[in-house]
Amino acid sequence: MAAVVYVLGTLVTLLCSVLLLRAYVKAKTPLLLWSGLCFVCLTVANVLLFVDLVLLEHEVTLYVWRLGAAALGMMMLVYGLIFESE
């Protein structure tokens, strides 16, 4: 059951990133770009979560890579909020 939740979380973040980046292409608002890139990194973090906890189980841990991807996404969003806001 946990695998289903991980996959759904990944699909939701992927959908958010696609919608945000598609809106950026139309509107050219920098905050949409940074938000979309943040969600791309969160999607990567969710994929790594699924691979780590479901596929690899206890063989190898991807904990640092998951946190790194999520932290990179949050840093992109903070950068966009601070430096690209109008």
KOLGURO-678785 format. One record per residue: residue in three letters; x, z, y of N, C-alpha, C, O, CB in turn. Coordinates in Angstrom, 2 decimals. Each point is the difference from the previous one (the first is absolute). Glycine has a CB too. Example, Ala and Ser with C-alpha at 12.3 -4.5 7.8 and 13.67 -1.06 7.14 Angstrom:
KOLGURO-678785
{resn: ALA | n.x: 13.19 | n.z: 7.80 | n.y: -5.69 | ca.x: -0.89 | ca.z: 0.00 | ca.y: 1.19 | c.x: 0.90 | c.z: 0.00 | c.y: 1.20 | o.x: 1.04 | o.z: 0.66 | o.y: -0.02 | cb.x: -2.93 | cb.z: 0.59 | cb.y: -1.15}
{resn: SER | n.x: 1.54 | n.z: -1.97 | n.y: 2.22 | ca.x: 0.82 | ca.z: 0.06 | ca.y: 1.19 | c.x: -0.77 | c.z: 0.73 | c.y: 1.09 | o.x: 0.51 | o.z: 0.17 | o.y: 1.11 | cb.x: 0.67 | cb.z: -2.32 | cb.y: -1.74}
END
This chain:
KOLGURO-678785
{resn: MET | n.x: 0.82 | n.z: 0.00 | n.y: -1.19 | ca.x: -0.82 | ca.z: 0.00 | ca.y: 1.19 | c.x: 0.87 | c.z: 0.00 | c.y: 1.27 | o.x: -0.38 | o.z: -0.58 | o.y: 1.01 | cb.x: -1.42 | cb.z: 1.78 | cb.y: -2.29}
{resn: ALA | n.x: 2.95 | n.z: -0.54 | n.y: 1.20 | ca.x: 0.89 | ca.z: 0.04 | ca.y: 1.17 | c.x: 0.50 | c.z: -1.39 | c.y: 0.35 | o.x: 0.18 | o.z: -0.33 | o.y: 1.17 | cb.x: 0.51 | cb.z: 2.65 | cb.y: -1.78}
{resn: ALA | n.x: -0.46 | n.z: -3.14 | n.y: -0.40 | ca.x: 0.49 | ca.z: -1.36 | ca.y: 0.25 | c.x: -1.00 | c.z: -0.80 | c.y: 0.82 | o.x: 0.39 | o.z: -0.80 | o.y: 0.85 | cb.x: 0.91 | cb.z: 0.89 | cb.y: -2.98}
{resn: VAL | n.x: -2.58 | n.z: 0.11 | n.y: 1.86 | ca.x: -1.05 | ca.z: -0.71 | ca.y: 0.76 | c.x: 0.04 | c.z: 0.41 | c.y: 1.47 | o.x: -0.14 | o.z: -0.84 | o.y: 0.88 | cb.x: -1.30 | cb.z: 0.72 | cb.y: -2.95}
{resn: VAL | n.x: 1.64 | n.z: 1.40 | n.y: 2.32 | ca.x: 0.07 | ca.z: 0.49 | ca.y: 1.38 | c.x: 1.22 | c.z: -0.58 | c.y: 0.71 | o.x: -0.09 | o.z: -0.38 | o.y: 1.17 | cb.x: -1.08 | cb.z: 2.49 | cb.y: -1.85}
{resn: TYR | n.x: 2.31 | n.z: -2.17 | n.y: -0.01 | ca.x: 1.20 | ca.z: -0.58 | ca.y: 0.60 | c.x: -0.19 | c.z: -1.48 | c.y: 0.32 | o.x: 0.42 | o.z: -0.46 | o.y: 1.06 | cb.x: 0.97 | cb.z: 2.12 | cb.y: -2.32}
{resn: VAL | n.x: -2.02 | n.z: -2.39 | n.y: 0.37 | ca.x: -0.24 | ca.z: -1.42 | ca.y: 0.23 | c.x: -0.98 | c.z: -0.20 | c.y: 1.16 | o.x: 0.22 | o.z: -0.87 | o.y: 0.84 | cb.x: 0.22 | cb.z: 0.40 | cb.y: -3.27}
{resn: LEU | n.x: -1.49 | n.z: 1.26 | n.y: 2.48 | ca.x: -0.96 | ca.z: -0.11 | ca.y: 1.10 | c.x: 0.65 | c.z: 0.34 | c.y: 1.34 | o.x: -0.26 | o.z: -0.67 | o.y: 1.00 | cb.x: -1.59 | cb.z: 1.26 | cb.y: -2.59}
{resn: GLY | n.x: 2.68 | n.z: 0.43 | n.y: 1.62 | ca.x: 0.72 | ca.z: 0.33 | ca.y: 1.23 | c.x: 0.91 | c.z: -1.13 | c.y: 0.45 | o.x: 0.10 | o.z: -0.29 | o.y: 1.19 | cb.x: -0.20 | cb.z: 2.68 | cb.y: -1.82}
{resn: THR | n.x: 0.75 | n.z: -3.01 | n.y: -0.33 | ca.x: 0.87 | ca.z: -1.13 | ca.y: 0.32 | c.x: -0.80 | c.z: -1.17 | c.y: 0.54 | o.x: 0.40 | o.z: -0.64 | o.y: 0.97 | cb.x: 1.19 | cb.z: 1.38 | cb.y: -2.74}
{resn: LEU | n.x: -2.72 | n.z: -1.03 | n.y: 1.14 | ca.x: -0.84 | ca.z: -1.11 | ca.y: 0.46 | c.x: -0.56 | c.z: 0.25 | c.y: 1.40 | o.x: -0.11 | o.z: -0.93 | o.y: 0.80 | cb.x: -0.47 | cb.z: 0.45 | cb.y: -3.18}
{resn: VAL | n.x: 0.22 | n.z: 1.71 | n.y: 2.67 | ca.x: -0.54 | ca.z: 0.32 | ca.y: 1.33 | c.x: 1.08 | c.z: -0.16 | c.y: 1.06 | o.x: -0.26 | o.z: -0.59 | o.y: 1.06 | cb.x: -1.38 | cb.z: 2.20 | cb.y: -2.09}
{resn: THR | n.x: 2.83 | n.z: -1.12 | n.y: 0.77 | ca.x: 1.06 | ca.z: -0.15 | ca.y: 1.01 | c.x: 0.41 | c.z: -1.46 | c.y: 0.14 | o.x: 0.35 | o.z: -0.44 | o.y: 1.10 | cb.x: 0.46 | cb.z: 2.75 | cb.y: -1.61}
{resn: LEU | n.x: -0.84 | n.z: -3.07 | n.y: -0.58 | ca.x: 0.29 | ca.z: -1.43 | ca.y: 0.08 | c.x: -1.06 | c.z: -0.72 | c.y: 0.84 | o.x: 0.34 | o.z: -0.84 | o.y: 0.83 | cb.x: 0.78 | cb.z: 0.95 | cb.y: -3.08}
{resn: LEU | n.x: -2.38 | n.z: 0.22 | n.y: 2.03 | ca.x: -1.07 | ca.z: -0.60 | ca.y: 0.79 | c.x: 0.14 | c.z: 0.34 | c.y: 1.48 | o.x: -0.18 | o.z: -0.87 | o.y: 0.85 | cb.x: -1.32 | cb.z: 0.98 | cb.y: -2.85}
{resn: CYS | n.x: 1.82 | n.z: 1.14 | n.y: 2.30 | ca.x: 0.20 | ca.z: 0.40 | ca.y: 1.40 | c.x: 1.15 | c.z: -0.76 | c.y: 0.63 | o.x: -0.11 | o.z: -0.46 | o.y: 1.14 | cb.x: -0.78 | cb.z: 2.73 | cb.y: -1.68}
{resn: SER | n.x: 1.98 | n.z: -2.41 | n.y: -0.18 | ca.x: 1.15 | ca.z: -0.73 | ca.y: 0.57 | c.x: -0.33 | c.z: -1.46 | c.y: 0.23 | o.x: 0.38 | o.z: -0.57 | o.y: 1.02 | cb.x: 1.17 | cb.z: 2.15 | cb.y: -2.17}
{resn: VAL | n.x: -2.26 | n.z: -2.21 | n.y: 0.22 | ca.x: -0.38 | ca.z: -1.40 | ca.y: 0.17 | c.x: -0.93 | c.z: -0.16 | c.y: 1.21 | o.x: 0.19 | o.z: -0.91 | o.y: 0.81 | cb.x: 0.05 | cb.z: 0.53 | cb.y: -3.28}
{resn: LEU | n.x: -1.22 | n.z: 1.25 | n.y: 2.60 | ca.x: -0.93 | ca.z: -0.09 | ca.y: 1.12 | c.x: 0.69 | c.z: 0.25 | c.y: 1.34 | o.x: -0.29 | o.z: -0.68 | o.y: 0.99 | cb.x: -1.54 | cb.z: 1.41 | cb.y: -2.52}
{resn: LEU | n.x: 2.72 | n.z: 0.24 | n.y: 1.57 | ca.x: 0.71 | ca.z: 0.29 | ca.y: 1.25 | c.x: 0.93 | c.z: -1.14 | c.y: 0.38 | o.x: 0.05 | o.z: -0.38 | o.y: 1.18 | cb.x: -0.18 | cb.z: 2.80 | cb.y: -1.69}
{resn: LEU | n.x: 0.85 | n.z: -2.98 | n.y: -0.44 | ca.x: 0.91 | ca.z: -1.09 | ca.y: 0.32 | c.x: -0.76 | c.z: -1.29 | c.y: 0.34 | o.x: 0.46 | o.z: -0.79 | o.y: 0.83 | cb.x: 1.26 | cb.z: 1.83 | cb.y: -2.34}
{resn: ARG | n.x: -2.86 | n.z: -1.24 | n.y: 0.89 | ca.x: -0.84 | ca.z: -1.16 | ca.y: 0.34 | c.x: -0.55 | c.z: 0.14 | c.y: 1.43 | o.x: -0.08 | o.z: -0.97 | o.y: 0.74 | cb.x: -0.52 | cb.z: 0.68 | cb.y: -3.18}
{resn: ALA | n.x: 0.22 | n.z: 1.52 | n.y: 2.80 | ca.x: -0.47 | ca.z: 0.24 | ca.y: 1.36 | c.x: 1.13 | c.z: -0.18 | c.y: 1.01 | o.x: -0.23 | o.z: -0.46 | o.y: 1.12 | cb.x: -1.50 | cb.z: 2.04 | cb.y: -2.00}
{resn: TYR | n.x: 2.95 | n.z: -1.22 | n.y: 0.48 | ca.x: 1.14 | ca.z: -0.19 | ca.y: 0.89 | c.x: 0.25 | c.z: -1.48 | c.y: 0.27 | o.x: 0.32 | o.z: -0.39 | o.y: 1.12 | cb.x: 0.69 | cb.z: 2.51 | cb.y: -1.98}
{resn: VAL | n.x: -1.15 | n.z: -2.95 | n.y: -0.17 | ca.x: 0.22 | ca.z: -1.43 | ca.y: 0.17 | c.x: -0.97 | c.z: -0.57 | c.y: 1.02 | o.x: 0.35 | o.z: -0.89 | o.y: 0.78 | cb.x: 0.49 | cb.z: 0.72 | cb.y: -3.14}
{resn: LYS | n.x: -2.07 | n.z: 0.67 | n.y: 2.37 | ca.x: -0.99 | ca.z: -0.50 | ca.y: 0.95 | c.x: 0.16 | c.z: 0.59 | c.y: 1.39 | o.x: -0.08 | o.z: -0.72 | o.y: 0.99 | cb.x: -1.47 | cb.z: 0.44 | cb.y: -2.90}
{resn: ALA | n.x: 1.79 | n.z: 1.58 | n.y: 2.00 | ca.x: -0.03 | ca.z: 0.69 | ca.y: 1.30 | c.x: 1.38 | c.z: 0.16 | c.y: 0.63 | o.x: 0.09 | o.z: 0.16 | o.y: 1.22 | cb.x: -2.09 | cb.z: 1.03 | cb.y: -2.02}
{resn: LYS | n.x: 3.08 | n.z: -1.23 | n.y: 0.01 | ca.x: 1.37 | ca.z: 0.19 | ca.y: 0.49 | c.x: 0.21 | c.z: 1.34 | c.y: 0.71 | o.x: 0.79 | o.z: 0.10 | o.y: 0.93 | cb.x: -0.64 | cb.z: -2.57 | cb.y: -0.69}
{resn: THR | n.x: -0.86 | n.z: 3.49 | n.y: -0.69 | ca.x: 0.18 | ca.z: 1.35 | ca.y: 0.53 | c.x: 1.10 | c.z: 0.70 | c.y: -0.80 | o.x: -0.12 | o.z: 0.11 | o.y: -1.22 | cb.x: -2.32 | cb.z: 0.00 | cb.y: 1.97}
{resn: PRO | n.x: 3.50 | n.z: 0.35 | n.y: -0.09 | ca.x: 1.13 | ca.z: 0.59 | ca.y: -0.73 | c.x: -0.37 | c.z: 1.20 | c.y: -0.87 | o.x: 0.59 | o.z: 0.20 | o.y: -1.06 | cb.x: 0.84 | cb.z: -0.99 | cb.y: 2.90}
{resn: LEU | n.x: -2.40 | n.z: 1.58 | n.y: -1.40 | ca.x: -0.38 | ca.z: 1.17 | ca.y: -0.78 | c.x: -0.59 | c.z: -0.40 | c.y: -1.35 | o.x: 0.16 | o.z: 0.71 | o.y: -0.99 | cb.x: -0.56 | cb.z: 0.55 | cb.y: 3.12}
{resn: LEU | n.x: -0.29 | n.z: -2.39 | n.y: -2.18 | ca.x: -0.52 | ca.z: -0.50 | ca.y: -1.27 | c.x: 1.14 | c.z: -0.38 | c.y: -0.95 | o.x: -0.09 | o.z: 0.21 | o.y: -1.20 | cb.x: -1.97 | cb.z: -1.04 | cb.y: 2.38}
{resn: LEU | n.x: 3.12 | n.z: 0.27 | n.y: -0.63 | ca.x: 1.16 | ca.z: -0.35 | ca.y: -0.82 | c.x: 0.62 | c.z: 1.24 | c.y: -0.61 | o.x: 0.26 | o.z: 0.04 | o.y: -1.20 | cb.x: 0.15 | cb.z: -2.05 | cb.y: 2.64}
{resn: TRP | n.x: -0.15 | n.z: 3.01 | n.y: -0.62 | ca.x: 0.65 | ca.z: 1.21 | ca.y: -0.50 | c.x: -0.90 | c.z: 0.75 | c.y: -0.98 | o.x: 0.49 | o.z: 0.58 | o.y: -0.97 | cb.x: 0.80 | cb.z: -0.41 | cb.y: 3.12}
{resn: SER | n.x: -2.59 | n.z: -0.18 | n.y: -1.90 | ca.x: -0.92 | ca.z: 0.64 | ca.y: -0.95 | c.x: -0.03 | c.z: -0.76 | c.y: -1.32 | o.x: -0.02 | o.z: 0.60 | o.y: -1.07 | cb.x: -1.37 | cb.z: 0.24 | cb.y: 2.99}
{resn: GLY | n.x: 1.39 | n.z: -2.17 | n.y: -1.85 | ca.x: 0.02 | ca.z: -0.80 | ca.y: -1.21 | c.x: 1.27 | c.z: 0.20 | c.y: -0.80 | o.x: -0.05 | o.z: 0.12 | o.y: -1.22 | cb.x: -1.38 | cb.z: -1.78 | cb.y: 2.35}
{resn: LEU | n.x: 2.57 | n.z: 1.72 | n.y: -0.45 | ca.x: 1.26 | ca.z: 0.24 | ca.y: -0.70 | c.x: 0.05 | c.z: 1.40 | c.y: -0.61 | o.x: 0.57 | o.z: 0.19 | o.y: -1.07 | cb.x: 0.56 | cb.z: -1.77 | cb.y: 2.64}
{resn: CYS | n.x: -1.73 | n.z: 2.54 | n.y: -0.89 | ca.x: -0.09 | ca.z: 1.36 | ca.y: -0.55 | c.x: -0.78 | c.z: -0.03 | c.y: -1.31 | o.x: 0.41 | o.z: 0.62 | o.y: -0.98 | cb.x: -0.31 | cb.z: 0.37 | cb.y: 3.30}
{resn: PHE | n.x: -1.22 | n.z: -1.70 | n.y: -2.34 | ca.x: -0.80 | ca.z: -0.06 | ca.y: -1.21 | c.x: 0.68 | c.z: -0.81 | c.y: -1.10 | o.x: -0.25 | o.z: 0.24 | o.y: -1.18 | cb.x: -1.80 | cb.z: -0.02 | cb.y: 2.59}
{resn: VAL | n.x: 2.89 | n.z: -1.17 | n.y: -1.05 | ca.x: 0.78 | ca.z: -0.71 | ca.y: -1.02 | c.x: 0.94 | c.z: 0.99 | c.y: -0.68 | o.x: 0.13 | o.z: 0.01 | o.y: -1.22 | cb.x: -0.26 | cb.z: -2.18 | cb.y: 2.54}
{resn: CYS | n.x: 0.79 | n.z: 3.00 | n.y: -0.53 | ca.x: 0.89 | ca.z: 1.01 | ca.y: -0.59 | c.x: -0.77 | c.z: 1.02 | c.y: -0.83 | o.x: 0.48 | o.z: 0.45 | o.y: -1.04 | cb.x: 1.07 | cb.z: -0.74 | cb.y: 2.97}
{resn: LEU | n.x: -2.75 | n.z: 0.66 | n.y: -1.49 | ca.x: -0.81 | ca.z: 0.92 | ca.y: -0.78 | c.x: -0.47 | c.z: -0.65 | c.y: -1.30 | o.x: -0.14 | o.z: 0.68 | o.y: -1.02 | cb.x: -0.60 | cb.z: 0.44 | cb.y: 3.14}
{resn: THR | n.x: 0.50 | n.z: -2.42 | n.y: -2.09 | ca.x: -0.34 | ca.z: -0.71 | ca.y: -1.22 | c.x: 1.17 | c.z: 0.04 | c.y: -0.98 | o.x: -0.19 | o.z: 0.22 | o.y: -1.20 | cb.x: -1.38 | cb.z: -1.71 | cb.y: 2.48}
{resn: VAL | n.x: 2.76 | n.z: 1.26 | n.y: -0.77 | ca.x: 1.19 | ca.z: 0.07 | ca.y: -0.85 | c.x: 0.15 | c.z: 1.41 | c.y: -0.58 | o.x: 0.33 | o.z: 0.15 | o.y: -1.18 | cb.x: 0.79 | cb.z: -1.94 | cb.y: 2.55}
{resn: ALA | n.x: -1.37 | n.z: 2.81 | n.y: -0.56 | ca.x: 0.09 | ca.z: 1.37 | ca.y: -0.48 | c.x: -1.03 | c.z: 0.26 | c.y: -1.10 | o.x: 0.29 | o.z: 0.69 | o.y: -0.98 | cb.x: 0.53 | cb.z: 0.04 | cb.y: 3.24}
{resn: ASN | n.x: -2.01 | n.z: -1.28 | n.y: -2.11 | ca.x: -1.03 | ca.z: 0.18 | ca.y: -1.03 | c.x: 0.34 | c.z: -0.75 | c.y: -1.29 | o.x: -0.28 | o.z: 0.49 | o.y: -1.09 | cb.x: -1.42 | cb.z: -0.20 | cb.y: 2.90}
{resn: VAL | n.x: 2.28 | n.z: -1.47 | n.y: -1.68 | ca.x: 0.44 | ca.z: -0.73 | ca.y: -1.19 | c.x: 1.08 | c.z: 0.79 | c.y: -0.73 | o.x: -0.02 | o.z: 0.12 | o.y: -1.22 | cb.x: -0.54 | cb.z: -2.33 | cb.y: 2.32}
{resn: LEU | n.x: 1.50 | n.z: 2.75 | n.y: -0.33 | ca.x: 1.05 | ca.z: 0.82 | ca.y: -0.61 | c.x: -0.57 | c.z: 1.26 | c.y: -0.65 | o.x: 0.50 | o.z: 0.46 | o.y: -1.03 | cb.x: 1.10 | cb.z: -1.33 | cb.y: 2.74}
{resn: LEU | n.x: -2.65 | n.z: 1.44 | n.y: -1.11 | ca.x: -0.66 | ca.z: 1.16 | ca.y: -0.60 | c.x: -0.59 | c.z: -0.36 | c.y: -1.36 | o.x: 0.17 | o.z: 0.75 | o.y: -0.96 | cb.x: -0.68 | cb.z: 0.14 | cb.y: 3.24}
{resn: PHE | n.x: -0.17 | n.z: -2.02 | n.y: -2.36 | ca.x: -0.56 | ca.z: -0.45 | ca.y: -1.27 | c.x: 1.09 | c.z: -0.24 | c.y: -1.04 | o.x: -0.11 | o.z: 0.44 | o.y: -1.14 | cb.x: -1.81 | cb.z: -1.47 | cb.y: 2.37}
{resn: VAL | n.x: 2.96 | n.z: 0.33 | n.y: -0.82 | ca.x: 1.09 | ca.z: -0.30 | ca.y: -0.93 | c.x: 0.66 | c.z: 1.30 | c.y: -0.46 | o.x: 0.32 | o.z: 0.15 | o.y: -1.18 | cb.x: 0.07 | cb.z: -2.38 | cb.y: 2.29}
{resn: ASP | n.x: -0.18 | n.z: 3.14 | n.y: -0.19 | ca.x: 0.70 | ca.z: 1.25 | ca.y: -0.31 | c.x: -0.82 | c.z: 0.88 | c.y: -0.94 | o.x: 0.53 | o.z: 0.47 | o.y: -1.02 | cb.x: 0.59 | cb.z: -0.58 | cb.y: 3.24}
{resn: LEU | n.x: -2.38 | n.z: 0.34 | n.y: -1.91 | ca.x: -0.78 | ca.z: 0.97 | ca.y: -0.75 | c.x: -0.72 | c.z: -0.56 | c.y: -1.21 | o.x: -0.31 | o.z: 0.73 | o.y: -0.93 | cb.x: 0.05 | cb.z: 0.47 | cb.y: 3.03}
{resn: VAL | n.x: -0.02 | n.z: -2.51 | n.y: -2.09 | ca.x: -0.76 | ca.z: -0.56 | ca.y: -1.12 | c.x: 0.89 | c.z: -0.80 | c.y: -0.94 | o.x: -0.04 | o.z: 0.19 | o.y: -1.22 | cb.x: -1.98 | cb.z: -0.28 | cb.y: 2.69}
{resn: LEU | n.x: 2.83 | n.z: -0.80 | n.y: -0.93 | ca.x: 0.79 | ca.z: -0.88 | ca.y: -0.86 | c.x: 1.27 | c.z: 0.66 | c.y: -0.51 | o.x: 0.32 | o.z: -0.09 | o.y: -1.18 | cb.x: -1.24 | cb.z: -1.82 | cb.y: 2.43}
{resn: LEU | n.x: 1.65 | n.z: 2.56 | n.y: -0.36 | ca.x: 1.28 | ca.z: 0.60 | ca.y: -0.41 | c.x: -0.13 | c.z: 1.42 | c.y: -0.53 | o.x: 0.85 | o.z: 0.45 | o.y: -0.76 | cb.x: 0.23 | cb.z: -1.88 | cb.y: 2.45}
{resn: GLU | n.x: -2.13 | n.z: 2.12 | n.y: -1.28 | ca.x: -0.25 | ca.z: 1.39 | ca.y: -0.35 | c.x: 1.21 | c.z: 0.87 | c.y: 0.31 | o.x: 0.30 | o.z: 0.23 | o.y: 1.17 | cb.x: -1.89 | cb.z: -0.97 | cb.y: -2.94}
{resn: HIS | n.x: 2.31 | n.z: 1.23 | n.y: 0.75 | ca.x: 1.09 | ca.z: 0.94 | ca.y: 0.26 | c.x: 1.38 | c.z: -0.60 | c.y: -0.23 | o.x: 0.99 | o.z: 0.72 | o.y: -0.01 | cb.x: -2.53 | cb.z: 1.09 | cb.y: -0.64}
{resn: GLU | n.x: 1.61 | n.z: -3.12 | n.y: 0.48 | ca.x: 1.31 | ca.z: -0.62 | ca.y: -0.25 | c.x: 0.87 | c.z: 0.01 | c.y: 1.26 | o.x: 1.14 | o.z: 0.45 | o.y: -0.03 | cb.x: -2.20 | cb.z: -1.90 | cb.y: -1.72}
{resn: VAL | n.x: 0.50 | n.z: 0.94 | n.y: 2.83 | ca.x: 0.72 | ca.z: -0.09 | ca.y: 1.28 | c.x: -0.96 | c.z: 0.47 | c.y: 1.08 | o.x: -1.21 | o.z: -0.22 | o.y: -0.11 | cb.x: 2.70 | cb.z: -1.72 | cb.y: -0.69}
{resn: THR | n.x: -0.97 | n.z: 2.57 | n.y: 1.82 | ca.x: -0.86 | ca.z: 0.40 | ca.y: 1.10 | c.x: 0.25 | c.z: -0.88 | c.y: 1.23 | o.x: 1.14 | o.z: -0.27 | o.y: 0.36 | cb.x: -1.17 | cb.z: 2.64 | cb.y: -1.23}
{resn: LEU | n.x: -1.04 | n.z: -2.81 | n.y: 1.47 | ca.x: 0.08 | ca.z: -0.82 | ca.y: 1.21 | c.x: -0.45 | c.z: 0.80 | c.y: 1.22 | o.x: -0.42 | o.z: -0.57 | o.y: 1.01 | cb.x: 0.02 | cb.z: -1.50 | cb.y: -2.38}
{resn: TYR | n.x: 0.49 | n.z: 3.37 | n.y: 1.27 | ca.x: -0.50 | ca.z: 0.88 | ca.y: 1.05 | c.x: 0.64 | c.z: -0.29 | c.y: 1.36 | o.x: -0.71 | o.z: -0.10 | o.y: 1.00 | cb.x: 0.32 | cb.z: 1.84 | cb.y: -2.74}
{resn: VAL | n.x: 1.68 | n.z: -1.89 | n.y: 1.77 | ca.x: 0.71 | ca.z: -0.25 | ca.y: 1.27 | c.x: -0.39 | c.z: -1.35 | c.y: 0.57 | o.x: -0.18 | o.z: -0.14 | o.y: 1.21 | cb.x: 2.10 | cb.z: 1.56 | cb.y: -1.99}
{resn: TRP | n.x: -2.05 | n.z: -2.43 | n.y: -0.08 | ca.x: -0.39 | ca.z: -1.34 | ca.y: 0.46 | c.x: -1.43 | c.z: 0.00 | c.y: 0.55 | o.x: -0.29 | o.z: -0.66 | o.y: 0.99 | cb.x: 1.85 | cb.z: -0.36 | cb.y: -2.68}
{resn: ARG | n.x: -2.45 | n.z: 1.78 | n.y: 1.03 | ca.x: -1.38 | ca.z: 0.09 | ca.y: 0.48 | c.x: -0.06 | c.z: 0.65 | c.y: 1.38 | o.x: -0.67 | o.z: -0.49 | o.y: 0.90 | cb.x: -0.14 | cb.z: 0.63 | cb.y: -3.26}
{resn: LEU | n.x: 1.52 | n.z: 0.96 | n.y: 2.49 | ca.x: 0.01 | ca.z: 0.69 | ca.y: 1.30 | c.x: 0.68 | c.z: -0.84 | c.y: 1.07 | o.x: -0.43 | o.z: 0.01 | o.y: 1.15 | cb.x: 0.46 | cb.z: 2.18 | cb.y: -2.34}
{resn: GLY | n.x: 1.01 | n.z: -2.91 | n.y: 0.82 | ca.x: 0.68 | ca.z: -0.87 | ca.y: 0.95 | c.x: -0.89 | c.z: -1.11 | c.y: 0.52 | o.x: -0.01 | o.z: -0.29 | o.y: 1.20 | cb.x: 2.13 | cb.z: 0.80 | cb.y: -2.36}
{resn: ALA | n.x: -2.89 | n.z: -1.12 | n.y: 0.27 | ca.x: -0.90 | ca.z: -1.07 | ca.y: 0.41 | c.x: -1.10 | c.z: 0.54 | c.y: 0.92 | o.x: -0.33 | o.z: -0.63 | o.y: 1.00 | cb.x: 0.80 | cb.z: -0.59 | cb.y: -3.13}
{resn: ALA | n.x: -1.02 | n.z: 2.38 | n.y: 1.78 | ca.x: -1.05 | ca.z: 0.59 | ca.y: 0.84 | c.x: 0.57 | c.z: 0.44 | c.y: 1.35 | o.x: -0.64 | o.z: -0.19 | o.y: 1.03 | cb.x: -0.57 | cb.z: 0.95 | cb.y: -3.10}
{resn: ALA | n.x: 2.40 | n.z: -0.19 | n.y: 2.07 | ca.x: 0.62 | ca.z: 0.43 | ca.y: 1.26 | c.x: 0.32 | c.z: -1.19 | c.y: 0.89 | o.x: -0.18 | o.z: 0.07 | o.y: 1.22 | cb.x: 1.13 | cb.z: 1.92 | cb.y: -2.39}
{resn: LEU | n.x: -0.46 | n.z: -3.08 | n.y: 0.58 | ca.x: 0.27 | ca.z: -1.21 | ca.y: 0.78 | c.x: -1.28 | c.z: -0.53 | c.y: 0.64 | o.x: 0.01 | o.z: -0.41 | o.y: 1.16 | cb.x: 1.89 | cb.z: -0.13 | cb.y: -2.70}
{resn: GLY | n.x: -2.99 | n.z: 0.55 | n.y: 0.79 | ca.x: -1.29 | ca.z: -0.43 | ca.y: 0.56 | c.x: -0.45 | c.z: 0.87 | c.y: 1.15 | o.x: -0.48 | o.z: -0.50 | o.y: 1.01 | cb.x: -0.13 | cb.z: -0.38 | cb.y: -3.24}
{resn: MET | n.x: 0.76 | n.z: 2.18 | n.y: 2.08 | ca.x: -0.40 | ca.z: 0.91 | ca.y: 1.07 | c.x: 0.88 | c.z: -0.16 | c.y: 1.23 | o.x: -0.48 | o.z: 0.09 | o.y: 1.13 | cb.x: -0.36 | cb.z: 1.52 | cb.y: -2.85}
{resn: MET | n.x: 2.14 | n.z: -1.86 | n.y: 1.50 | ca.x: 0.89 | ca.z: -0.22 | ca.y: 1.14 | c.x: -0.37 | c.z: -1.28 | c.y: 0.75 | o.x: 0.09 | o.z: -0.05 | o.y: 1.23 | cb.x: 1.74 | cb.z: 1.26 | cb.y: -2.45}
{resn: MET | n.x: -2.23 | n.z: -2.24 | n.y: 0.49 | ca.x: -0.44 | ca.z: -1.23 | ca.y: 0.65 | c.x: -1.24 | c.z: 0.25 | c.y: 0.84 | o.x: -0.11 | o.z: -0.50 | o.y: 1.12 | cb.x: 1.07 | cb.z: -0.84 | cb.y: -2.99}
{resn: LEU | n.x: -1.89 | n.z: 2.10 | n.y: 1.33 | ca.x: -1.22 | ca.z: 0.28 | ca.y: 0.75 | c.x: 0.28 | c.z: 0.85 | c.y: 1.23 | o.x: -0.56 | o.z: -0.26 | o.y: 1.07 | cb.x: -0.74 | cb.z: 0.12 | cb.y: -3.19}
{resn: VAL | n.x: 2.16 | n.z: 1.14 | n.y: 1.99 | ca.x: 0.36 | ca.z: 0.83 | ca.y: 1.15 | c.x: 0.71 | c.z: -0.83 | c.y: 1.06 | o.x: -0.26 | o.z: 0.16 | o.y: 1.19 | cb.x: 0.44 | cb.z: 1.85 | cb.y: -2.70}
{resn: TYR | n.x: 0.72 | n.z: -2.89 | n.y: 1.09 | ca.x: 0.66 | ca.z: -0.89 | ca.y: 0.95 | c.x: -1.02 | c.z: -0.84 | c.y: 0.74 | o.x: 0.06 | o.z: -0.13 | o.y: 1.22 | cb.x: 1.98 | cb.z: 0.06 | cb.y: -2.68}
{resn: GLY | n.x: -2.98 | n.z: -0.51 | n.y: 0.73 | ca.x: -1.02 | ca.z: -0.81 | ca.y: 0.63 | c.x: -0.87 | c.z: 0.80 | c.y: 0.96 | o.x: -0.36 | o.z: -0.48 | o.y: 1.07 | cb.x: 0.36 | cb.z: -0.97 | cb.y: -3.07}
{resn: LEU | n.x: -0.32 | n.z: 2.66 | n.y: 1.63 | ca.x: -0.84 | ca.z: 0.83 | ca.y: 0.87 | c.x: 0.73 | c.z: 0.42 | c.y: 1.27 | o.x: -0.60 | o.z: 0.08 | o.y: 1.07 | cb.x: -0.60 | cb.z: 0.73 | cb.y: -3.09}
{resn: ILE | n.x: 2.49 | n.z: -0.54 | n.y: 1.91 | ca.x: 0.75 | ca.z: 0.50 | ca.y: 1.15 | c.x: 0.47 | c.z: -1.14 | c.y: 0.91 | o.x: -0.21 | o.z: 0.06 | o.y: 1.21 | cb.x: 0.95 | cb.z: 1.89 | cb.y: -2.60}
{resn: PHE | n.x: -0.12 | n.z: -2.97 | n.y: 0.82 | ca.x: 0.67 | ca.z: -1.01 | ca.y: 0.81 | c.x: -0.83 | c.z: -1.25 | c.y: 0.27 | o.x: 0.30 | o.z: -0.73 | o.y: 0.95 | cb.x: 1.79 | cb.z: 1.59 | cb.y: -1.87}
{resn: GLU | n.x: -3.10 | n.z: -1.12 | n.y: 0.12 | ca.x: -0.76 | ca.z: -1.23 | ca.y: 0.18 | c.x: -1.40 | c.z: 0.23 | c.y: 0.55 | o.x: -0.77 | o.z: -0.95 | o.y: 0.14 | cb.x: 2.07 | cb.z: 0.00 | cb.y: -2.00}
{resn: SER | n.x: -1.66 | n.z: 2.18 | n.y: 2.16 | ca.x: -1.35 | ca.z: 0.26 | ca.y: 0.54 | c.x: -0.05 | c.z: -0.39 | c.y: 1.47 | o.x: 1.00 | o.z: 0.03 | o.y: 0.72 | cb.x: -1.34 | cb.z: 1.87 | cb.y: -2.36}
{resn: GLU | n.x: -0.83 | n.z: -2.27 | n.y: 2.05 | ca.x: -0.16 | ca.z: -0.45 | ca.y: 1.40 | c.x: -0.53 | c.z: 1.10 | c.y: 0.86 | o.x: -0.20 | o.z: -0.19 | o.y: 1.20 | cb.x: -0.20 | cb.z: -2.12 | cb.y: -1.98}
END
